[in-house]
Structures are given as C-alpha cells and as structure tokens.
Amino acid sequence: MNFSEKIFSIGSDEEFEAVALALFRCQAERCAPYREYIELLGVDPEAVASVEEIPFLPIELFKLRDVYCGEREPEKVFTSSSTTGQTPSRHLMQSLALYERAFTTAFEHFYGAAEGWSIYGLLPNYLQREGSSLVYMVDRLIERCGSGGFYLHDYERLLSDMAADEKPKILLGVSYALWDLAERYAPRLENTIVMETGGMKGRREELPKAEFHKILCEGFGVERIHSEYGMAELTSQAYSSGEGVFRTPRWMRVMVRDVNNPLKMLPAGARGAINIIDLANLSSCAFVATQDVGQCFEGGEFRIDGRLSGAEVRGCNLLIQ
C-alpha cells in the first residue's frame, strides 16, 4: 500500500480503519520500540481486528528511544520544548515533503487557501531554540501566504504591520505571549483571527481555557479565540474555531482511554487520557498515547482539559528497564 498517497484520499470511516490497520501491522514490524512494546503487552498484530484494539505507544518513548521506521536517513529531527533538566522528545521525520503536505492540507481544509491570508507568528520561546516543528510549519505557511512574518518581542512593530495589512490576518501565538500583548496594548484587532497554540511555559499563571480565552477576547476585541493543537511527536494538527472544541483532518483521529487502564478505550462523551491516531506519522509511530486529558464527542471532535497528574503515562517503563 502506498501510504503517503492513501492517507490523503481517505473519504470514509471504513477507509480510515483499513489504512490504520495496514499501517499498524507495518509499524508493528518495522518500528523497533513499538514492536518491543507490543511484544511486552503480549499482543499479536495479526489478531488485531479493529482500530479500538490497536495498542498506543506511550509518548514518553519519544524522549527515550528513536521511534523510527523510515527507509532512509531522516531529513529532519524535530524536538519538543522542555524546561531545564528535562529530556526533549525527538521526532525523526523521513520526509519534509510529507510533513508540508499534511500541515498545508489540514490548514487549508479549515481555513481555505493560505494565499488568502497573512499569518503573523508570535512564538518567542519556539523561535529561540532549534528543532521546532511549529516554527517550521508557520514559516512555510507564511511563505505560501506571501505576507506576515515572525515577531519576537517587538509588539509595537507587530501591531503596526498588522494595522497596515489589508488582507485577512491570523495572529498565531503561544498563550503567554498573546496574553502579554493583550494586557500591555489591548489592541482592537480588525479582520483578524487570534489563534493560540497553548502553553504558558511557566511564564504566566495557568488558567482554565474558557477563562483565558475570555481575557484574550476582551483584550483584542474579538468574539472568539481559535486554537491549534499539535506536538513535536505528531505530523498533523487539529484546529478549533472557538470554545476549545477541536476538529481533525480526515487522516487523524482522537480517542480517549481509561487513565487507570491504558488499554481500555472509553465511549464518546467520557473523559480520560487522549490517544491520537495520526496516519501521517508514517516513519515513526502513528498510534500515540499522549499525556493530555480530555473528552471526545460523537462527531469526532474533542476537547483538551489538562494534563495527566505527574505527566507520566502508565506503561512507558516497560521499555526503560
């Protein structure tokens, strides 16, 4: 199966399931950390008959092992942000072309052609380190837009450039930087979507999402706050157009597991730990058990409520003995 073409042509739940099961069996054989984890669980890949039965790799393994099954050397290694003393996750990306196709297709599915926008990136902590997949994505989207740019701490230049730009605009920023901008300048943004990528990074108080979005709405004079959900260990992103409810591209699916039994999937509406199927993770592992906690809904949308206590996923110690 030509996965790189098949994943972008998925048009039904049945097609998603067929591709997911085929990719699972392939990665269960070729991705060493995933293969070892499945073996320790005592799971026979050939006996897995549905997506719900697929084991999800604890995301912590991206910090401890090279989760990779590419056919050649990776073109890029993306890393997660981390505080002092922490080990960052590493995502070995075989094909940057695949990554660019995934994030461009997803963005344009939800927001239309990139050329119709100007994107202004307010991502100071990401710009100040190497290996950010978010910076790579936003940089390429800005290039497609043909207008916008990155801004570190020069808020006045950012606001001046946005005011002079007549195109529809997206102000995409890390949470604490957007909060700083809204608090210091309270600009009345027009013809602009404010999109937060999450994370106070220890710079500001962590607030419930609804409360934080209310602060931003009042500060920027907008009706709602959009959000982007992604991480270094994934190739794809989900987007929210308001109220913290995210939607995924058709090759991505979010499920919820029991926090006390990571192999038990919960029904729609239940709250638990978030599992993600990202079929664009072709050269690593497409089945990731994250440390986020949230809720999934019948239509495939989901909400993120927070993080697992202790930020350790049960099961990851099986491969670090």
N, C-alpha and C positions, 0 to 999 in steps of 0.2 A: 504494500500500500504506500502510495506517495503522500505521506502525512502532511508535508508542507503545503500541498495544494488542497488536500481533502478537508483540512480543518476550516479553511476559509469558505468552503462551499456547503457547510452544514446547514440544513434547512429545516430539520425536524428533530424531535427528541429521540426518535429511533436512529437517525443518522448519528446523532451525538453519542448515543450509547454504543453503537457499533464501532465508531472510531476510538472512543475511550477504551473499550475492552481490548481492541487490537493494539493500541499504544501501550496499555498496561502490560500486556504479555511481552511486548518488545522490550520495554524498560525493565521489567522484572528479570529479564535475561541479561541485558547489556549494562545496566547501571549497577555497579558493584555494591555501593552502600544500600541501595533499595533492595537488591537481590538478597543481601545478607539479612536485612531487616525482615523481609517476607519469610525467609527460611526460619529465623528465630521465632516468628509467630506461628510456624507450622502450617502456613498457607500454601496450597498447590495452585499456582497461577492458572493452570488449565481447568481447574474446578470452579474458578470464579465466573459466575454466570450473569452478574448484573453489576452496575456501577456501585450500588449500595454495598456490595461485598468486597470492593477493592480496598486494600489497606492503604492508608495515607501516611507518608513519611513525615515524622516529626521535623518541623522546620529547623530545630536546633542542629540537625545534622549538617546543614549548610555552613555552620561555623566550624565543624569538627572534621569533615571529610570533603573531598572533591566529589560532589554529586554530579557526575558527568557520564554520558554515554555517546558522545559525539564520534563521528567517523574520522575526524581530523582534529588538529590542534584548534582550540577555541580562538576566535577572532578578538574576543574581549572578555575580561573578567570584571564584572560589576561587584561592588561591595556595599554592604549596608552601613549606615551611620551607626556609631557606637560611642558611648561615653568612655572616659579614661579607664583603662584596665579591662575593658570588655573586648571580646574577640568578635570582629565583624563577620557577617555571613559573606560567602563568596558564591557568586553565580557565574559559572563558566558558560559563556554564550558562543556556540559554534558559528552562528550566522547573524551578523548585524542586519543583513537584508531582511531576514525573517522578523527580527525584533521591530525594525522600522515599518514593515508591512502590518504587523499586529497593532502597534500603537496608533498608526495613521488610520487604519481601517476602523478601529474602535472609536477614535476621536471623531472621525467624520460620520460614523453611524449615528452618534448622539448630537453632534453639533454642525454637521454639514461640512462642505469643503473648507479646508484650512485656509485657502486663499481668500476667503471672505472675512477673515478675522485678523486682528492684530493681537499678539499674545505678549503680555508683559510679565516676566518672571521675577518674583520676589522670593528668592531661595538662598539667603545668605549662608546658612550652615552647610548646604549642599555644594554651593559654589566654592567653598573654602576647603574642600577636600577632593581627593581623586576617586574616581571609580563610581560616581553616582549615575545610576540608570535613569533617574528622574531628570537630571540635568541634560543627559544625552537626549532623552525624549523631547523635552521642552525646546532644546536647541534646534533639533531637526524640525519640529513643528513651527518654530519661529522662522526658520529658513523657508519653509513652504508658504507661510503667510506673507513673507516679504516685508513685514513691518513688526515693530515691537522690539523686544530685547530683554537682557538681564540687567537687574539693578541690585547692588549690594546693600549699601546703607544710604544712598543718595536719594532720599524720599522726595525732596523738592524737585529734582530733575525728573524723577519718575512721574510725578503728578503734572509737571509742566508738559512733558512729552505726551502724556495721555490726553491732556486737555486740547492739545494741538492736533490730535489724530482724529479724523472724521470717520474712520472705519469702526464697525462694531468691535469691541475690545473684550479680552479676557484678562483679568488680573489674577494670576495664578501664584499663590504664595503659601509658604509654610505658616502654620497657625500663629505662632508668636509674632512673626514679622507683620502679618496683616493686622493683628491686634495693636502693635506698636504704631503702625501707620494710621489706623483709625483713631487711636487715642490722641496722638500728637497733632494731627491735622484735620480730622473729621471732614474729609473732602466730600463734596456732593458729586458722586460719580454718575455720569450720564452715558447711556448706550454701552454699558459695561456689565459683564458678568464677573462677580467676585467668586473665585474658586479656591478653596483651601485644600491643602494636601495632608492636613493633620500634623500633630506633633508639636508640643511646646518645647521639647528638647531640654527641659529643666530651666528654661528661660522665664516662663510665666506660670501662674497657677493653672493647674488642670481643672477645667470646668466641665459640667455636663454639656453635651454638644448643643442642645437646644438653647441653653443659656448663653453659650459662646456665640452662636450664630445670631442671637438677638443683639448682642453687643456689636457685632460686625454690621448687621443691617442698620442699626441706628447710627453707627459711626460713618458708614459710607452712603447712607441714604438710598439703600436698595431694598427690594421686597424680600429677597431670599438669597441664601448662600448656596452655591454649588460646591460639590466636593469631588475629589479624585482619590480613588483607593487603589493603591499599588504597593509593591515592596520589591526589594532587590532580588528576592528569590523567585519572583514571577516574571513572566514576559508580558502579560496583559494587564489591563487596568479596568476597573469598574467606575462608573460615574453616577453622581447624584445631582438632580436638578433642584433639590430642596428637601427640607425636613429629614435629612440624613438617610433617605431610602435610596439604595444603590441598585443599578441595573448593570448587567454584564453583557459583553459581546457574545455572540452565539457559540463560540468555541470555549467559553468559560462558564463554570457552574460552581455555586457555593452551596455547601451542605453544612448541617450542624450535628456535632457529635456530643455524646454524654461526657461531661467533664470528669466523671469518675470511672467511665468505661470507654476509652478512646476508640474501641472497635464497634461501638453501638451508635448507629445513626438515629437521629430524632426526627419526628414528623414536622411538617411545615407548621409554623406558629410557635414551636418550642424554642426556648433559649438554651444555648450551650456554646461549646467551643467551635470555632469556624474551621471547616475543611474546604479547600479550594481545588477544583479541577481546572487546570489551565493547559489546554491541549497544545498551546504554542510553546510550552516548555519541552520542546522535542529533544533537546540534547542534554537535559538534566532529569528532572522527575516532574511529571505533570500532576501528581497527586500529593498535595502538601497539607499537613495538619498544622495550622497556624496557632499562635498564642493569643489570638483575638477571641473575644466572646461576643456573641450577637444572636440574631434571630433571622430566620429565613421565612419567606411568605410563599403562598401558593403559586404566584406568577413567576417565581424565580428571583424576585427582588430580595434584598437583605438589608439589615441594619447592624452597625457595629456599636456595641455598648461599652466596651472597655477591653481590658487585658486579663488573662488568667493570673490569679494570685501567685506571686513568685516567679512568673514568666518562665516556668519550666513545664514542658509537655511530658506527660507520663509516657514512658516507652523509649525515650531517646537514649536512656542509659544502657539499653540492650546492646548498643554498638560502641560503647566507650569504656567497656570493662578493661 
